[in-house]
């Protein structure tokens, strides 16, 4: 009996946006048969692909109707979805990447899962080159701002690992480096708003995880008028789809926006 050839997945469901975007960038979008309802990148995907899930729940019956041969999930937050699909006999790969290095490795693993490792490596090299260019520009900056990144407003939650790493790579100093290693949002809660005042950030960047940013709500917090970022109107928003998904978006558009904000601030200090 001949040894059977590998059968690579042809009907993939992506429960989060970063794997969807990575497959599109590798030219493998035809394999995708279902995506998260939160998918906005690339814009084509939300028009072309059936929506089968939110972030913490999924329409299991609809997923089964699509007959996937691979479902891609992310983190312990989707553990219940993974459990239900495994019980149905579905092959599931759950990524759990939190750092820039892990994100690049996610792309390599994803490309290997579909039998196209060279496409993943090509994408990784392109992303790595882009990050290197940002870092080279950031290294030339004379002034490094203290940056407070706000992922949520009630309670205050600061940025996860890859966000902190991108802030540093883009030329800033993360005010809450000590929290960045915590993967769970509950462990990145800032207990008292006064603690941010003590950090004296030069720049505040908000990305409220899918919610519309209200600048006035932030700047009018009690005592925050004593923060340099607010005194100098250095308060910005980055869309959550550009920075809070650990995938190509954060490593391209997200870090570029961070660097633009930080570089402009640094150059203003020279005037």
N, C-alpha and C positions, 0 to 999 in steps of 0.2 A: 504493500500500500504506500503510495507516495506521501511525503510529508506535505500537509496542506499549507498553502501560502497564507500569509497574514491577511486578515480581513479588516481593513481600516474603517473607522466609523464614517458613515455617510449621512446619518440623520442625527444631528447634534442639537441639543437644547442648552442654551446658556442662561443660567438663572441670575447672572449679574452682567453688568455692561462691559467690564474690561475684557472678558474673553470674547464677547461679540466683536468688539472693536479690533482685537488682535487678529481674529480670523478674517475679518474684512481686509485688514492691512496686508495679510498674507495672501490675499486673493482666494480664500477658501470659504467665502460666504455662502456658496451654493450648498454646503453641507449643513447649514443652520436651518432648522425647521421650527424653532421656537425661541423666544427671548423674554427677558423681563419687561414688565410694563413700564419700568423706569428708564428703559433704554432711550438715549437721545443721541448717542454717538455710535457709528455715523448716523446722520439723519435718515439716510436710506433705510436703515434697519427697522426703524419704527414704522415705516410705511410698508416694507416688504414682508416682514416676518410676523407670525401670530404671537400674541402676548399670552404668556402662560403663568406668570408669577408676579408677585410683588417681591419684597426682599425677605420677609420672614414667613411668607406663606405662598402656596402654589396651588394651581388647579390640577390636582393629580389626575383626574379623569381625562382632562384635555391633553395633558402630557402623554398619557398612555394611548390616547387616540392617534397621536402623531407618530407613534411607534419609534421612539428614539433608540439608537444603539449606543448613545453616550449622552449623559447629562453632566454639565459642568456647574459646580456649586462653589460657594465661598464661605469659609469660616464656620465657627460653631453656631453662629446665628441661624444658619440654614440646616442645622443638624436634624431637626424634625422632618424637614422636607427630604433630606437624604435618607433618613430612616424609612420613611413611607415608600420612597421609590425603590430602595433596596429590597423591601418586602415584596414589591411587585416584580422583582427579578430584573430591574433595570441596572445597567452598568453606570456607576456614578464616580466621577473624580471630583473630590472636594479640595480646592486650593486653600492655603492658609497663609498667604504671603503678606508681610507687613513692612518690609524694608525695600529700598531701591534694588539691592542685589537680588532679593527674593522675587521681586516683580519681573526682573529680566529672566530669572530662572523659570518663572511661571510660563513665560512665552516659549522658552526652549522645551519645557515639558509638554506644553500644549501642542507644539508642532510635532513632537515625537509621537504623541498620542494619535495623530492623524496620518503618520507616516511621511511627514514632510519636514524633517529636521533642518534641512538647508534653508527653508523659507523662514523658520523661526530664527535661525542664526543670522540671517540677513537683516531681519527686523531688529534684532538685538544690537547688531553692529550700528545700524542707523540711529537707534535711540541712544546708544552709548556715545556716538560721535556728537550728537546734539547736546548731551549733558556735558561733555568735555568742553565744548565751545562756550556754554554758559559759565562753567567753572573758570575757564581762562579769563573771561571778561570780569567775573566776580573777583578773581584774585587781584585784578588791577585796581580795584576800588580803594581809595584812600580811607574812607570812613565806612564802618560797619554798623548798621543800625540794630538796635534791640527791637525784635519783632514779637508781638503778641498775636498769635493766630487763634481765632475763636471759631470752633466747630459747632457750638450750640450755645444758646443764650439763657436757658432756664432748665436746669442749672448751667452755670458757665462750664464749658468743656473745651479744653485746648487740644491742639493737633496731635494726631497719631504719628507713628514712627516715620512713615515715608514723607509726611508733610514736614516734619521737623528736619529731616535730612535735606529736603528740597529747599527749605528756607536757608539752611546753612550753605548749601551748594550755590544758591543764587546770590550769596554775599551778605546774608543777615546773620544775626545771633538770636536763636530761639530763646525767648524768655523762660520757657518751661521745658527745657531739655530733660529735666529730671522726670517729667511725666511721659515723655514721648515713647519710651519703651513699653508703656502699658497698652496692650492691645484692646482691652475692654474700656469702653467709654466711661463706665462708672469709676474707674481708677484714674481718670484724667479730669475729674471734677475739681474745679477751684472752689473751695468751700466758702470763701468770703470775697466779694468783689474788691474789698480793700487791698487784697493781696496783689491784684493787678496794678493798683496805684503804686505799691511799693516797688514793683518791677520797673516802673518808669519807661515803658516802651516808647521808642521813637516812631514806630509804625504799628498800626493795628490793621490786621487783615481778617475779615469775617467771611465765613462760608457756612451758612446755616443749614447744611445737610438737606437741601431741597426746599427750604423755606425762603421766602423773599426777605432780603436783608433790609432792616429799618435802621438807617444810620442814626436818626434822632433818638431812637430807643437806646442805642449804645452810648452816644455822646452825652446824654442827659442823666446817666447813672450818677448817683450821689457820690461826690468827691472826684469823679473822673475828669473833671475840668482841670485837675492838677496834673494830668498825664501829658507829657510832651506831644504825643501823637495827636491828641485832641486839641491841644492849644495851637498846634501848627497845621491843623486840618490834614493830617496824614492818616486818614481812615479810609480803607478800601474794601471792596468786595471782589472775591473770585468765585465764579459760579461753581457750585459743588460738583457738577458733572465734569469740570475741568481739573479738579484737584483732589476730591475725596474718593475717587475710584483708583485703586492701586493697579494702574495699567498704562497703556500708551498715552492717554489724555494727560495724566499728571506729569509724565515724563517729557511732554512736548508743550502743549498749550499752558498747562498749569505752571511749570517752572519758568516758562518764558514770561508769564504775567508777573510772577514773583520777582524775577530779575529786573524787569522793567520798572516796577515800583521801587525796588531797592536801589537800583542804579540812579534813577532820577533823584531820589532822596540824597544819595551820596554826592552827586554832582552839585546839588543845591548848597551843600555845606561848604563848597569851595568859593561861593560867591560872596 
